[in-house]
Amino acid sequence: MKKIKKIFDIRNILCFLLFLLVYFLPLVFLKIDKSFYESLKTIPIPFWVYKAGFFAIGILTSLIICLFKPHLKEKENSLIRYGIRRFILYLALNYVFSVTLLVTFFRANNLFLTYVLALSGLITSLFVLMEAVLIKKPKAWWTVLLLLWHLLLTVSSIYIFLYN
């Protein structure tokens, strides 16, 4: 019962909403051009899958941050303390790569840079997974979904880059 009270604590809810807002703020101001996506030769994945995926990954990333937030106060174990710092760094880099990927693909229409950014996002999500395993193994499974999302983005950006 105490775990349920901890999940629905007002600080956890505010933390979740804050990071969800930070994740979706660029999506609000960025105009996504569906016609550019449809003009390219792509993997037969509908456009709405990517939109739903970015929405789900924003929620998942906010949830991951709130799950690992209690470990920020870890003082005893220096491995976990430094792991949390790297975890936050890799999540921040992953966020920057995701937002920059959207800008370069939909605004700049640069396929090569999109491919490089998708690959960078895949690498940072792999690092997020490795740091999450070091911090708390049962909670690390949540980061696998982030890794799979970036794997899909990387594979589709490689395909788009090579065939266009």
Secondary structure, DSSP 8 states (H G I E B T S, - for coil): -HHHHHHT-HHHHHHHHHHHHHHHHHHHHS---HHHHHHS---S--HHHHHHHHHHHHHHHHHHHHHHGGGGG--S-HHHHHHHHHHHHHHHHHHHHHHHHHIIIIIS--HHHHHHHHHHHHHHHHHHHHHHHHH-TGGGGHHHHHHHHHHHHHHHHHHHHHH-
